Amino acid sequence: MPLLAVVARALLGDPGVNSGGSALGSASSNTPINDQIDSAANLAHLVSTVLPGFVLNTFGLAAGVLLVVLVAGVGSAWLIAAYDFPGRSWLARLLVLPLAMPGFVMAYAYTDFFDASGWLQTALRQMTSLKIGEYWFPEIRSVPGAALMLGLALFPYVYMLARPAFAERSASLSDAARTLGMKPHKIWWKVTLPVARPAIVAGCALVLMETLADFGTVSYFAVDSLAAGIYRAWQGLGDQTTAARLSLVLLAIVGLLLWLEKAQRGRMASHGRQVQPAPRVALRRKRAIAAALFCFVWVFLGFLLPVGLLFKGLISQWQAGELSQGLKFFSWSINSGLLAIAGTLIIVPSALLVAYACRLNSKAWVRAVALFATSGYAVPGLVLAVGLLLIARQLDGLGLSWVRATIILVLLAYLARFFAVAFQGLQAGMQRIAPTMDDSARSLGASPAKVFTKIHWPMLKPSIGAATLLVFVDCLKELPATLVLRPFNFDTLAVVAYQYASDERLAAAAAPALGLVLIGLIPTIWLARGQK
């Protein structure tokens, strides 16, 4: 619904609707604008000046993020799934913690740490007696810096989906390759990795769409990405139609990348039949230490260090006597938890239903509907929010203006935004179930519902658990749509943290940001209890 509203606005325009400032809650004139003329002029100006740079920066940002998540996510997932080493069980749980850290909060924390006035450069100048400008230091406010921040925040997507795929790999395949004289590194590259590829691709697709839709991190780092251009058109030019048209460009890029991946993959498919996973190999001495350090580095950079910096800001605020948020913190936490739980209860069953429908019916129109349903993840949250606001205006004429005063619009935005998170993981899990199992059950007279409950459900539990965790944490961290669509005086931890951080009040943002981490830890610990 919101995506169709945005597409209609992009293609048809709306000369009777005011500028986009009212959607953000700012003051705006009641005089309609000449939408067709202004939007055409604004779009032509963007195409002739900054749009090529937006596209190049967007591709560069996506490539950098994918590099980080592939190294961190796939490497950690393989080590945790295939080997035993000191601290493995703890690291298996800790590697998902960066999911609870919003990218924009991590960006603020690291900027405060790496800036010229930060602790790191200050210590460097004290040790070397150099002054600012007399030494080279990497610039954190850049495309590589933004890619690193987003990669550290998003690599658990790949880790959570790749780890079950590696853990459920068939030992017989590796044994067969070994008996044919294949070396270990070739076995991993030609046998193990292709089996886990659907899960890895699903995680990378989620990371890619999240990266293209990110605004908080790139705006603070002054990176002119396509998402930043959408927001600039919306807020700076006050032109919803131009922003909607730029959103279609963003959707086209995502669709092109996904189509290229699918075309390159061709008709490859892999399924596992064994119940018992391949045994883990015990590492000794230097290899055990290296594996533990590799996994710990990503835990430290993606969670422990930024949390430590937030704690430092919280302590400094407390020492200055400015920690006066009081009972509001609990209200923000309850609101955040309510929205996250409600969104998860709607999204995960919906995604499971659509994924199972795609398994039962492989016709082109079913796949097209599923692809369309997942495309909302590539749209910035604010774009979806304004699409819902356009729909809400039509509901006002039907006497349903009360909808705006509830969380219904927020939950609809979550459904459009995060449906792909659950669907991609569940679909990857179903692809690991051999179709012959369905055929055998159906030949014995089992209905599709019975096949699902007796065969698919037990085998999908790890994927369902991972999808539930990802959706819950994503709903918890969602900022733009919540900021625009939430009822009056209904603040969440993400909204408050962003408001403080955008005002450069990192110390004040520490408490709500740490609250996000704490609430996100609850489902993480619950889902990790049965993991070994």
C-alpha positions, 0 to 999 in steps of 0.5 A: 500500500505505501509503496503503491502510493509512492509510485503513484505520487512519482508517476502522477504527481499531486498538485493539490498537496502541500510541501513535504515539511508538513509530513515531518511535523514542521510548519508549512504553508497552506497554499498548494504548490505547482507540483508538476512544474516545480518537481520537473525543475527540481528533478532536472537540476538534481540529474544535471548536478549531483545525481551521478555523484549520489549513485556512485557514492551509493555503489561505493558505500554498498561495496564497502559494507558488503566487504565488511559483512562478508569478512566478519559475518561469513568468517565468524559463522564458519569458525563458530559452526565448524570448530571448537576453540576456547570461548567459542560458546560465549562468542557465538552469543556475543556476535549477534549483539551488534544488532542491538546497536543502531548504525547512527548511534555507532557513528556518533560514538566512533566519531566522538572517539576518532575526531581530532578532539577525541580520546584517540588522537589526543593520546596520539598527540600527547605521545608524539608531541605532534599538532593537528595537521602535522600527521595523517589520520584516517577521516571517519567522516567519509564513504569508507568510514560510513561503510565501516560503521554500517558493516559493523552494525549489519554483519550479524545479518549474514552471521545469523543466517550463514551459521545454521547453513554451515552447521547443517552442512553434510559431512558426507559431501566433504568426505567424498571430496576428500577421498577424491584428493581435494585439498581442504581449502578447495573443499570449503570453496567448491563444496561447503560454500555453495551449500551455504550460499543461499543463506549468505546471499539472503543475509547480503541482500538484507544488508544491501537494502538496509545500506541503501535505505540508511540515512542517519549514518550517511547524513552525519558523515556528510556522504551524498548517497541516494538516500541522502538525496531523497531526504534532501529533496524532501526536506530541503526542496520541500518536494515529495514528488521529486523524492518519490521519483528518486526512490524509484531510482533506488528501487531500480538499483536494488532490483538490478543488483538482485536480478544480477545475483539471481542470473549469475546463480542460475539454477543452482540448488542444494539440499541437506537430508541428514539430521545430525550435523557434521562434527566440529573440529577442535583447534589447538594452540595458535589456530585456536587463539587466532580463531578466538581473536578473529571472532572477538575483534568483531564483537569488540568493534561492533559492540563492546567499544561503542557501548563503552563509549556510551557508558563514558558519556552516561557517566560524564552526564551523571557527574555533571548532574544532568541525568534527569530523564527519570521516569521518561526512560521507562515510558520510552522503553515500554513504547519501544517494546510494545511496537517491536513485539506487535510488529514481530507478531504480524511480520513473522507469520505473514512472511512464513505464509508467503514463503510457504506459498512460494514453495507450494506454487512456483508460478511466475505470478507468485514469485512476482508477488513475493518479490514485490512484497520484499521490495519495501525494505529498500525504501527509506522509512520516511518514504514509506511513512509519507506513502502511508500518510497519503493513504491516511488522508484518503481515510480521513474522508471516510471518517477514519481519522482516528487511525492517525492517533493509533500505532496502526500506521506504524505497524503497517510501516514495519510490515512494509519495511521489514517483511523482507527480513523475515522472508529472506531468512525463512526462504533460505531455510526452506531451500535447505529442505529437499523437495523430495521430502515433500513428494514422499509425504504427499505420496502417502496422502499428507496434505500441504498443512500436514507436511508443514507441521510434521516436516517443515516446522521442526526443520525451520525452527532455527530459521524462524528463531533467527528471523524473529530475532532480526525482526524484533531488533529491527522494529526496536531500532526503526527511526524514520517511520516511527518518528513520523507516524507515531501518535502524539507524545509516543516517543521510543528509545530510538527516536529520543536517542536520535533527537539527542544525538542529532543535537550533538548531545551524545551524553544525553543520548547514552541512556536511551541508546543503552536501553535499546541494547538492553532490550535487544539483549532479551530475545538474543539471550532467549534464542541463544540458550539452546545453542552450543 
